[in-house]
Amino acid sequence: MLDQAFSEVYTKFKLHFYQKVFGRFANREATLTTVESFSMEVIMALKNPTIAEFSRMMQISTPNAAYKINSLIQKGYVEKIRSETDRREYYLRPTKKYIDYYSISYAYLQTVVDRAKQRFSAEDIAKLDEMLMIVSEELMPEIDLGRPAPKQ
């Protein structure tokens, strides 16, 4: 039963995101390909990765990753920020243009969280938070969201 509940919640979040993205296609606002959308999701999740970190997570070559990143830069969704500690290294940072695009997904997440806070007791919310952190940190070791975002 737990597997079905996890699957249903995950599916509903995805479907809500897809509804909003397809709505933008109708208005000609969306300019990202599917692969570019996935790439941006990874960049957001990794919190300003380097191209090498991005390529490792996506399990693609660094030149292939650089090609995909350059397309996102040309479309105005990503910018490269030079590292203050190693001037040869750059971090990938989503632009306001992408943040505005991405907010359609995050806004729904926040809506669901707000509804949960209204529906459940503070103790239940604290327990849910604890359980989700354990799932994220201990039960999903294959995905390392890693380091904190670099200083700018």
Residue pairs with C-beta under 8 A, 6 or more apart in sequence:
13 105
13 108
13 109
13 112
16 105
16 108
17 104
17 105
17 108
20 104
20 105
20 108
21 30
21 37
21 104
24 30
24 101
24 104
29 101
30 101
31 75
32 40
32 75
32 77
32 101
35 68
36 68
36 71
36 72
36 75
36 77
39 54
39 58
39 68
39 69
39 72
40 72
40 77
40 78
40 94
40 98
40 102
42 49
42 54
42 57
42 58
43 49
43 54
43 78
43 92
43 94
44 94
44 102
45 145
46 53
46 54
46 57
46 145
46 146
47 145
47 147
47 148
47 149
48 81
48 91
48 92
48 93
48 149
48 150
49 57
49 91
49 92
50 89
50 90
50 91
50 92
51 62
51 65
51 66
51 69
51 90
51 92
52 62
52 65
53 146
54 65
54 69
54 92
55 61
55 62
55 64
55 65
58 65
60 68
69 78
69 80
69 92
72 78
73 79
73 80
76 95
76 97
77 94
77 95
77 97
77 98
77 101
78 92
78 93
78 94
78 95
78 98
79 92
79 93
79 95
80 90
80 91
80 92
80 93
81 90
81 91
81 92
81 93
81 150
81 152
82 89
82 90
83 89
83 90
83 91
83 150
84 150
84 151
91 150
93 152
94 102
116 125
116 128
117 125
120 128
